Amino acid sequence: MATVGILGMTHDPDMQKKYGYPLDLVEELITEFNPDVICGEVEPRSFEHYIQTGDPYDILGETQEEYPSLIFPYCEKNSVEFVPVNWFEEDVFQEEPFDRYSDSKKRELEIELSEWNKKQLSTWNSGKIPLNSQDYDLVTKRMYDWLYVVNPEVQQITWNARHAIMVKRVKQTVADYSGKRILCIHGADHNYWYYDALAKAGLDVVYPLR
């Protein structure tokens, strides 16, 4: 059976600096896990564009900077297979959760979301890896449950359906690379969903990595 590791990070360089989570640490954690395969938060069409053109910047506007800066070069240098597992459709990812509300209600919801973000980040150092802990995941899950109540139609697409597709692609990778070490790298908000779905599938899951 494959071993599946989960590594959540922040895409924002300012947050990487503020919370002690630079790309150097991400590289150190990848090296420690020693993966044969990395499943990354990249849309397959964007990765195919990179393979065909050598241009590391995607065609859909969703690929985060850590991929061309660190993860793609790491995979090429260390003969690690990269599998893109993200799902992103331009025509269905346009609506934001609060767009349907009046300006005054939108401001109220934005303030409440800001408070949720503060609760999240108050747990940033609860584990040995920033943003990778049960405390962070618990607050994160509650925040997205709240967002679902606020706008179930948008969250069903951009969060629930997206995760179902991403996890399906990870499970297919597990089937394709039996007995290998597979590392899933994505924004830390995805950690709780990945862990729940992969653990329930009976996979050998390593999370947090330290």
N, C-alpha and C positions, 0 to 999 in steps of 0.2 A: 504493500500500500504506500502511496505517496505521502510525504509529510508536507503539510501546508502551513506556512508562516503568514502572519498578518502584521503589517507595519503601516500605521497611519502617520501622516505628517501634515504640516501646514504648507500651503502653496505660496504664502505671502512672505517675501524676503524680510520685511520689517518684523513680522511675527516670529520668523525663524531666529532672528537676532534677539528679540525681546525675551523669548521663552527658551533660549539656550538650545536651539534645535537646528543648527546649520547643516548644509548639505554634506559637510565633512563627517558629521555624526551619522547621517543617513547612510553614507558610503561605508562607514565602520560597521554599522548594524547589518547591512547587506553582506559584507564580507564575513562577519561572524556567522551568519546563517548559512552561508555558502550554498546559494541556490543553483540548481540546474536550469530553472525556468523562473522568469519574473512575469507575473500577470499585472499589467499596469493600467492605470486609469486613462487610457488613450482609446479613441474611437478607431475601429479597424480601418475605415477609409483614410483617416489621417495618417495612420502608420503605413499603409500601402503607398500613400503619397510620398512619405519619407523614404521608403525603400526604393521607389521608382526614380525619384528625382534627387535624392540626397539632401533635400531641403527639410531640416528638422522642424520647421514650423508648419502647423497643420493647416488643413483647408477648411475646417469647420469652426475654428476659433475657440476650441475647448481644451487643447493640450496645454498643460502647465509647464512652466519653465524648467522644472527639475528634470524633465525627460531629455531635452536636448543638452542641458548643462551637465547632467550626471548619469542618468539611467541608461540612455541609449549608448553613450560611449563605454560605460561599465560593461554592458552586455557584450558589446563588440570586442572589447579588450580581453574579457575573461571567458569568451565562448559560452555565454549564457543565452539561452533562447528567450526571446521577448514575445509575449502574447498579449495583444491589445484586447481588453475586455469591456471597455466603456460603451455606453449606448447614448447617442446624442442625435436628435433630429431637429434641425433648425426650425421647422414649421410648427413644432409642438412644444418647444422650450422657450417661447417668447413671453408668455404671460407670467408675471410675478405673483407671489401668493396674495399680495394686498391690492392688486390692481382693480379688483371689482368693487372696492369700497370707496366711500366719499373721502375727500382730502382730510377731513378732521378725523375720521375713523382710521384712515391709513396712518396718520401721525401717531395715533394712540397705539396701534398695533406695532409700529416701528419701535416705539419706546419699550413696549413689552418684549419684543424680540431682542432689543439691546440688553435688557435685563437677563434674558435667558443666556445670551452670549457671555455676559459677565459671570454668571453661575458656572457655565462651562469652563471658562478660562481660570476660574478660581481653583480648579482641580488640576491645573496643567502639570504640576510636579507631584501628583499623588503616587505615581509609579516611578520605575527606574528610567523609563523613556518618556520624555515630555508628551503629553496628550494621548498616551497609551496606557489606560488604566480602567478598572471597573467604575471608579468614581466619575471619570470623564464620560464614559459610555452611558452611565445611568442618566446623567443630566441631559446628554445629547438625545437619547431616546425620548425622554419626556418632552424635550423641545420640539422634536419632529412630530410627536403625537399631537402636541398643541397646534402646530402648523397644519396638520391634517384636519383638525376641527375647524380651523379658520378658513381653509380652502381645500376641501377633499379632492376636487377634480384635478387641480394642479399637482397636489402632492401625490396623488395616485399615479400620475404619469412621471413626474420628474424625480420622484423618490422611490415609491414602491415598485412600479413597473421597471424602472431603470435598474434597481437592485436585483430584481428577479432575473433580468437578462444578464447582468454582470456575474451573478453567482452561477447561473447556468453555464456561462462561458468558462468560469473557473472549474466547475465540475467536469466539463468536457476536457479541459486541460489535464486534470487529474487522471481521467481515463486514458488520455493520449500518452501520458508520461508516467506510467505505472512504476512505482518504486523510487521516483525522483523526488528531489526537494524543490518545492514550488513556493515562491514568495509573492504574496499579494501586496502591492504598494498602492496607496490611494490617500485621499484626504482623510484625516483622523475621524471626521464625522461618520464615515462609513464603517468604522471598526465594529460597532455593536451589531450591525446587520450581517456583516460577513461572518463574524464569530458565531452568532446564533444559527445562521443558515448552514454553515459548514460543519459545526459541531453536531447539529441535528441529523446531518447526513451520515454521521458515523465516521467522519474523516479524522485523521491524526492531525489536530490543529495545535500550533504553537502560538500562543498569544497571552500576554505580551512576549516579545522576543527575549526580554531580560526580566 
